[in-house]
Amino acid sequence: MDEIDKAKDEFETGRWSKAYALFQKALEGRNDSAREVAQVRVLMARCLVQMGEPDKAESQLKDLRDKLSTSDQELLKQFETAWREVEDTRRLDKAEIERRKAAAKAEKN
């Protein structure tokens, strides 16, 4: 099992900080134009949202937006899902954002 698969497993079980760290490690030295890298960056943005970091998630998605192919409908759908999650997270109250940040910090330890 490679780093991306391990990260996806962590993502699926809701261990956002661990998934994010594994995704970062998996991307080291990879080509940013590859489809797989784009998918990973979308998942990284989704992790950031769950970790209470919508601004960082938005930045991740903005950097990726121009690199997406309009013919790749599946990847565009994943991108749109992540973008909606960013927008939804911005509507949360400060207490929920702080709860997510604390949970992500505790998960790292």
Secondary structure, DSSP 8 states (H G I E B T S, - for coil): --HHHHHHHHHHTT-HHHHHHHHHHHHTT--TTSHHHHHHHHHHHHHHHHTT-HHHHHHHHHHHHTTS-TT-HHHHHHHHHHHHHHHHHHTS-HHHHHHHHHHHHHHH-
